[in-house]
């Protein structure tokens, strides 16, 4: 129970990577605030899994792109548990297609969730973490934030910005005993990638030396490690989990 006594907030935890992270943190002893924006049914499914594994948590609704909603969901977490020790900025959206075909509202929505969401949640959570003189922020980035992906140009830009934000914030907060790291997943077998055709999947597998897609559990277990004292000298890092793809 490496995280016993800790409180975690995981954004976008109603499915996929976010759900896996919430479950792994709970298994390690943390109480978890499960955030969702639209998928209420999925959030309650995540909470059900947490409870089935002997854990405890609550549901907190909120759009991470809205600072007011972020304040409400973090305040609710503090009101319920008295503190926030771990913030996992996982909520994100992706839009696939040529950049020249995108509309302004599409890239605005993407940047608002994938980049501003990370900034909003981190900014307000730090109010409490700095007071505690401890805390842990884990941002979920992407391999495309490192190298860029054709047909995911703005998504790549947002994740690249998340990487730079992670490194800079880690330097600012180190003396306050607050660590900030990011995980950059490769191709993970989640709902976000269900649109891929069989041909697309086979082509991607040929680019992955381990010849398989990653799982949410692969990301969840790394997040659990980064949130624990076993990683107490690790900060400002972007850790890639891609089966050797890059």
KEKE-3310 file (N, C-alpha, C; in steps of 0.2 Angstrom, whole numbers, plus 5000, padded with zeros to 4 digits):
npx = (5004:5008:5003:4995:4985:4985:4978:4971:4967:4960:4959:4947:4944:4934:4936:4947:4964:4964:4955:4962:4973:4967:4962:4974:4980:4972:4972:4985:4982:4978:4965:4953:4948:4937:4936:4925:4918:4908:4904:4896:4891:4902:4911:4905:4906:4920:4922:4915:4923:4935:4930:4926:4939:4942:4945:4942:4932:4927:4915:4918:4912:4917:4923:4938:4943:4937:4941:4933:4925:4935:4940:4929:4928:4940:4940:4929:4935:4944:4936:4930:4940:4950:4963:4974:4985:4990:4989:4983:4984:4975:4964:4959:4957:4956:4959:4958:4965:4969:4978:4975:4962:4955:4944:4942:4936:4938:4952:4953:4945:4952:4965:4960:4956:4967:4979:4976:4968:4977:4985:4975:4971:4983:4987:4977:4977:4990:4989:4984:4994:5006:5004:5003:5016:5020:5017:5011:5012:5006:5007:4998:5005:5010:5018:5018:5020:5033:5038:5029:5015:5008:4993:4988:4991:4988:4985:4998:5005:4999:5003:5017:5018:5013:5024:5035:5029:5028:5042:5046:5038:5041:5054:5051:5044:5051:5058:5048:5044:5036:5033:5034:5030:5029:5020:5022:5013:5013:5006:4991:4979:4965:4948:4950:4957:4950:4945:4954:4957:4959:4969:4976:4980:4988:4999:5004:5008:5019:5028:5031:5043:5040:5029:5016:5001:5001:4994:4981:4984:4998:5002:4995:5002:5015:5011:5007:5019:5027:5020:5023:5034:5045:5049:5055:5065:5063:5059:5052:5053:5050:5042:5043:5032:5031:5034:5045:5044:5048)
npy = (4994:5007:5020:5023:5033:5044:5056:5056:5065:5061:5066:5064:5051:5042:5031:5021:5026:5034:5028:5016:5022:5027:5016:5009:5017:5017:5004:5004:5010:5024:5036:5040:5053:5053:5060:5066:5073:5071:5058:5050:5038:5030:5035:5031:5017:5016:5019:5009:4998:5002:5000:4987:4982:4984:4998:5016:5030:5045:5053:5066:5079:5089:5101:5101:5112:5123:5135:5138:5127:5118:5123:5120:5106:5102:5109:5102:5089:5092:5096:5084:5075:5082:5085:5086:5076:5070:5074:5069:5073:5069:5070:5072:5076:5070:5074:5069:5071:5082:5096:5108:5106:5108:5117:5132:5132:5118:5117:5125:5119:5108:5112:5119:5109:5099:5106:5119:5113:5105:5116:5123:5114:5111:5123:5127:5116:5117:5127:5121:5111:5118:5124:5112:5108:5098:5086:5079:5080:5073:5072:5067:5064:5062:5051:5058:5071:5072:5069:5073:5071:5066:5072:5074:5086:5098:5092:5086:5097:5102:5092:5093:5106:5103:5094:5104:5112:5104:5101:5114:5118:5109:5113:5125:5121:5112:5115:5116:5103:5097:5087:5085:5077:5069:5057:5049:5041:5028:5019:5014:5002:5007:5015:5027:5024:5015:5018:5015:5005:4987:4986:4998:4995:4984:4989:4999:4990:4984:4994:4994:4988:4978:4972:4973:4982:4995:4993:5000:4997:4997:5010:5014:5008:5014:5027:5025:5021:5033:5042:5038:5036:5029:5035:5047:5055:5059:5070:5082:5075:5067:5053:5040:5027:5015:5003:5003:5009:5022)
npz = (5000:4995:4993:5004:5014:5005:4994:4978:4963:4948:4931:4918:4920:4917:4908:4898:4898:4909:4918:4921:4928:4939:4945:4948:4956:4967:4971:4976:4988:4989:4991:4979:4968:4955:4940:4928:4913:4902:4902:4912:4916:4913:4923:4935:4933:4934:4947:4953:4950:4957:4970:4970:4971:4984:4987:4989:4984:4976:4965:4954:4944:4930:4918:4912:4905:4909:4921:4932:4934:4937:4949:4957:4957:4963:4975:4980:4982:4991:5002:5005:5007:5014:5009:4995:4986:4975:4958:4943:4927:4915:4906:4890:4872:4855:4838:4822:4806:4792:4795:4788:4785:4796:4807:4816:4828:4831:4833:4844:4854:4856:4861:4872:4881:4881:4883:4891:4900:4908:4913:4920:4930:4937:4941:4951:4960:4965:4974:4986:4987:4989:5001:5009:5008:5000:4986:4971:4954:4939:4922:4908:4893:4876:4864:4852:4856:4857:4845:4835:4825:4809:4803:4815:4820:4828:4840:4843:4845:4856:4866:4865:4871:4884:4888:4889:4899:4909:4913:4916:4926:4936:4940:4946:4957:4965:4977:4985:4988:4979:4966:4948:4934:4918:4908:4893:4882:4870:4857:4863:4868:4868:4869:4862:4851:4844:4832:4822:4808:4803:4795:4797:4811:4809:4802:4811:4821:4815:4817:4830:4841:4851:4846:4850:4856:4869:4886:4896:4909:4909:4909:4920:4931:4930:4933:4946:4952:4950:4958:4970:4985:4981:4970:4973:4970:4957:4945:4934:4922:4906:4903:4892:4886:4875:4870:4863:4851:4847)
capx = (5000:5013:5000:4991:4984:4986:4972:4972:4962:4962:4954:4946:4945:4928:4937:4954:4970:4962:4952:4967:4977:4963:4961:4980:4982:4967:4975:4991:4980:4975:4958:4953:4942:4936:4933:4922:4914:4902:4903:4894:4890:4909:4914:4903:4909:4927:4921:4913:4930:4939:4927:4927:4946:4943:4947:4937:4933:4921:4914:4918:4911:4920:4926:4945:4944:4934:4944:4928:4923:4941:4940:4924:4930:4946:4937:4925:4940:4947:4931:4928:4946:4955:4969:4976:4992:4992:4985:4984:4981:4974:4958:4961:4953:4960:4955:4962:4964:4974:4977:4972:4955:4952:4940:4945:4933:4940:4958:4952:4942:4957:4970:4957:4956:4973:4984:4973:4966:4983:4987:4970:4971:4989:4987:4973:4979:4996:4987:4984:5000:5011:5002:5005:5023:5021:5012:5014:5008:5008:5003:4998:5007:5010:5024:5018:5022:5040:5040:5024:5011:5005:4986:4987:4996:4987:4986:5005:5008:4997:5007:5023:5018:5013:5030:5038:5026:5030:5049:5047:5034:5045:5060:5048:5040:5055:5059:5041:5043:5031:5036:5030:5032:5024:5020:5021:5011:5013:4999:4988:4973:4959:4943:4952:4960:4945:4943:4959:4955:4963:4975:4980:4983:4994:5004:5007:5011:5025:5033:5033:5047:5037:5024:5009:4999:5001:4987:4980:4988:5005:5002:4993:5007:5020:5009:5007:5026:5029:5016:5025:5040:5050:5051:5055:5070:5062:5055:5054:5054:5045:5044:5040:5030:5029:5036:5051:5042:5052)
capy = (5000:5013:5027:5023:5040:5049:5058:5058:5067:5059:5069:5060:5044:5038:5026:5021:5026:5037:5023:5012:5025:5028:5009:5007:5022:5015:4997:5006:5013:5031:5037:5043:5057:5051:5065:5065:5078:5069:5050:5049:5030:5027:5037:5026:5011:5016:5019:5002:4994:5004:4998:4980:4980:4986:5005:5020:5036:5049:5056:5074:5081:5095:5102:5104:5118:5129:5136:5138:5120:5115:5125:5117:5099:5102:5111:5096:5084:5094:5096:5077:5071:5086:5087:5083:5074:5067:5076:5066:5077:5064:5072:5074:5074:5070:5075:5066:5074:5086:5103:5113:5105:5109:5123:5136:5129:5112:5117:5129:5114:5103:5116:5121:5103:5095:5111:5123:5109:5104:5122:5125:5109:5111:5130:5127:5111:5120:5131:5117:5107:5122:5124:5106:5107:5091:5085:5076:5081:5068:5074:5062:5067:5057:5051:5063:5077:5072:5069:5076:5065:5068:5072:5075:5092:5102:5087:5085:5104:5103:5088:5096:5111:5099:5092:5109:5115:5099:5102:5121:5118:5104:5117:5130:5118:5107:5117:5115:5096:5095:5084:5086:5072:5067:5050:5049:5034:5026:5017:5011:4999:5010:5017:5032:5021:5010:5020:5012:4999:4982:4987:5003:4992:4980:4994:5001:4984:4983:4999:4993:4982:4973:4969:4974:4989:4995:4993:5005:4995:4998:5017:5015:5006:5019:5033:5023:5022:5040:5045:5035:5039:5026:5040:5054:5060:5060:5076:5086:5070:5064:5045:5037:5020:5014:4997:5003:5012:5028)
capz = (5000:4994:4993:5009:5017:5000:4990:4971:4958:4941:4927:4912:4923:4915:4903:4895:4902:4916:4922:4923:4932:4945:4948:4950:4962:4972:4973:4980:4994:4988:4989:4972:4965:4948:4937:4921:4910:4899:4902:4919:4917:4913:4929:4940:4932:4936:4954:4955:4950:4963:4976:4970:4973:4991:4987:4990:4980:4974:4958:4953:4937:4928:4912:4914:4901:4913:4927:4938:4936:4940:4956:4960:4958:4967:4982:4983:4984:4998:5007:5006:5010:5018:5006:4988:4986:4968:4953:4937:4922:4910:4902:4883:4866:4849:4832:4817:4800:4789:4798:4783:4784:4803:4809:4822:4834:4833:4837:4850:4859:4858:4865:4878:4885:4881:4886:4896:4906:4912:4916:4925:4936:4940:4945:4957:4965:4968:4980:4992:4988:4992:5008:5012:5007:4997:4981:4965:4948:4933:4916:4902:4886:4871:4860:4847:4859:4856:4838:4830:4821:4803:4804:4822:4821:4834:4846:4844:4847:4863:4870:4866:4876:4890:4890:4891:4905:4915:4914:4919:4933:4940:4942:4950:4963:4968:4984:4989:4989:4974:4960:4942:4928:4912:4904:4885:4880:4863:4855:4869:4866:4872:4865:4858:4845:4841:4825:4817:4804:4805:4791:4801:4817:4807:4800:4817:4825:4812:4819:4837:4842:4855:4842:4853:4858:4876:4889:4901:4915:4908:4910:4927:4935:4930:4937:4953:4954:4950:4964:4977:4988:4977:4964:4977:4967:4950:4944:4927:4917:4902:4902:4886:4886:4868:4867:4859:4845:4845)
cpx = (5004:5010:4995:4991:4984:4979:4974:4966:4964:4957:4953:4946:4939:4930:4945:4959:4968:4959:4957:4971:4973:4963:4968:4982:4978:4970:4981:4989:4977:4968:4957:4947:4942:4933:4931:4919:4908:4900:4902:4894:4897:4912:4912:4905:4917:4927:4919:4919:4934:4936:4927:4934:4948:4945:4941:4938:4926:4921:4914:4918:4914:4923:4933:4947:4941:4938:4939:4926:4929:4941:4935:4925:4936:4944:4933:4929:4943:4942:4929:4934:4951:4961:4969:4983:4994:4986:4987:4980:4980:4969:4961:4957:4958:4956:4960:4960:4969:4972:4974:4964:4951:4949:4943:4942:4935:4947:4958:4949:4948:4963:4967:4957:4963:4979:4981:4971:4971:4985:4982:4970:4977:4989:4983:4975:4985:4994:4987:4991:5005:5010:5004:5012:5024:5015:5015:5009:5010:5004:5004:4999:5006:5017:5024:5020:5030:5042:5035:5021:5007:4997:4984:4991:4995:4988:4994:5008:5006:5001:5014:5023:5017:5020:5035:5036:5028:5037:5050:5044:5038:5051:5057:5046:5045:5057:5053:5040:5037:5035:5031:5033:5027:5025:5018:5019:5012:5006:4996:4981:4967:4954:4945:4955:4956:4944:4948:4956:4960:4970:4980:4984:4989:5000:5008:5011:5018:5031:5035:5037:5044:5031:5017:5008:5000:4994:4987:4984:4995:5006:5000:4998:5013:5018:5009:5014:5028:5026:5019:5032:5046:5053:5053:5061:5069:5057:5057:5055:5048:5046:5040:5038:5027:5031:5042:5050:5046:5059)
cpy = (5006:5020:5027:5030:5045:5050:5059:5060:5065:5062:5064:5053:5040:5032:5026:5022:5029:5032:5018:5015:5026:5021:5007:5011:5019:5008:4998:5009:5020:5031:5041:5047:5056:5057:5063:5072:5076:5062:5049:5041:5027:5029:5032:5019:5010:5016:5012:4997:4995:5000:4990:4977:4982:4993:5009:5027:5039:5051:5063:5076:5088:5095:5105:5110:5124:5129:5136:5131:5116:5117:5121:5110:5098:5104:5105:5090:5086:5094:5089:5074:5075:5088:5084:5082:5072:5070:5073:5070:5073:5066:5074:5072:5074:5071:5073:5069:5079:5093:5108:5112:5107:5116:5126:5133:5122:5112:5121:5124:5110:5106:5117:5115:5100:5100:5115:5119:5107:5110:5124:5121:5110:5118:5130:5122:5113:5124:5127:5113:5111:5123:5118:5105:5100:5090:5082:5077:5076:5070:5069:5065:5062:5057:5056:5070:5078:5073:5072:5070:5069:5067:5072:5081:5096:5098:5087:5092:5104:5098:5090:5101:5108:5097:5098:5112:5110:5100:5109:5121:5114:5109:5122:5127:5113:5109:5116:5108:5094:5093:5084:5082:5071:5060:5051:5042:5034:5024:5012:5008:5002:5012:5023:5030:5016:5012:5017:5006:4993:4983:4992:4999:4988:4984:4997:4996:4983:4988:4999:4987:4976:4970:4968:4981:4989:4994:4999:5004:4997:5006:5018:5013:5011:5025:5031:5024:5029:5044:5043:5038:5035:5030:5047:5058:5060:5065:5079:5081:5068:5057:5042:5029:5018:5008:4997:5007:5018:5027)
cpz = (5000:4994:4999:5012:5012:4997:4983:4968:4951:4936:4921:4914:4921:4911:4902:4900:4909:4920:4925:4928:4939:4949:4951:4957:4968:4975:4978:4987:4994:4988:4983:4970:4958:4945:4930:4919:4907:4901:4910:4920:4917:4920:4935:4939:4935:4944:4957:4955:4955:4969:4976:4972:4980:4992:4989:4986:4979:4967:4958:4946:4936:4922:4913:4910:4904:4920:4933:4939:4939:4947:4960:4962:4963:4974:4985:4985:4991:5003:5009:5010:5014:5014:4998:4987:4979:4963:4946:4931:4916:4905:4895:4878:4860:4843:4826:4810:4798:4793:4794:4783:4791:4803:4815:4828:4836:4836:4843:4856:4861:4862:4872:4883:4886:4884:4892:4902:4911:4916:4922:4931:4940:4944:4951:4962:4968:4974:4986:4993:4991:4999:5012:5012:5004:4991:4975:4959:4942:4927:4911:4896:4881:4867:4854:4850:4858:4849:4833:4826:4815:4805:4811:4824:4827:4841:4848:4847:4855:4868:4870:4871:4883:4893:4893:4898:4911:4917:4918:4926:4938:4944:4947:4957:4967:4975:4988:4990:4985:4968:4954:4936:4923:4910:4897:4883:4872:4861:4860:4867:4870:4867:4860:4851:4842:4834:4820:4814:4805:4801:4795:4807:4815:4805:4806:4821:4822:4814:4827:4838:4846:4852:4846:4855:4866:4879:4894:4908:4915:4910:4918:4932:4936:4934:4944:4956:4955:4956:4970:4979:4984:4972:4967:4974:4959:4949:4937:4922:4913:4900:4897:4887:4880:4865:4862:4852:4842:4845)
residu = (UNK:UNK:UNK:UNK:UNK:UNK:UNK:UNK:UNK:UNK:UNK:UNK:UNK:UNK:UNK:UNK:UNK:UNK:UNK:UNK:UNK:UNK:UNK:UNK:UNK:UNK:UNK:UNK:UNK:UNK:UNK:UNK:UNK:UNK:UNK:UNK:UNK:UNK:UNK:UNK:UNK:UNK:UNK:UNK:UNK:UNK:UNK:UNK:UNK:UNK:UNK:UNK:UNK:UNK:UNK:UNK:UNK:UNK:UNK:UNK:UNK:UNK:UNK:UNK:UNK:UNK:UNK:UNK:UNK:UNK:UNK:UNK:UNK:UNK:UNK:UNK:UNK:UNK:UNK:UNK:UNK:UNK:UNK:UNK:UNK:UNK:UNK:UNK:UNK:UNK:UNK:UNK:UNK:UNK:UNK:UNK:UNK:UNK:UNK:UNK:UNK:UNK:UNK:UNK:UNK:UNK:UNK:UNK:UNK:UNK:UNK:UNK:UNK:UNK:UNK:UNK:UNK:UNK:UNK:UNK:UNK:UNK:UNK:UNK:UNK:UNK:UNK:UNK:UNK:UNK:UNK:UNK:UNK:UNK:UNK:UNK:UNK:UNK:UNK:UNK:UNK:UNK:UNK:UNK:UNK:UNK:UNK:UNK:UNK:UNK:UNK:UNK:UNK:UNK:UNK:UNK:UNK:UNK:UNK:UNK:UNK:UNK:UNK:UNK:UNK:UNK:UNK:UNK:UNK:UNK:UNK:UNK:UNK:UNK:UNK:UNK:UNK:UNK:UNK:UNK:UNK:UNK:UNK:UNK:UNK:UNK:UNK:UNK:UNK:UNK:UNK:UNK:UNK:UNK:UNK:UNK:UNK:UNK:UNK:UNK:UNK:UNK:UNK:UNK:UNK:UNK:UNK:UNK:UNK:UNK:UNK:UNK:UNK:UNK:UNK:UNK:UNK:UNK:UNK:UNK:UNK:UNK:UNK:UNK:UNK:UNK:UNK:UNK:UNK:UNK:UNK:UNK:UNK:UNK:UNK:UNK:UNK:UNK:UNK:UNK:UNK:UNK:UNK:UNK:UNK:UNK)
# end
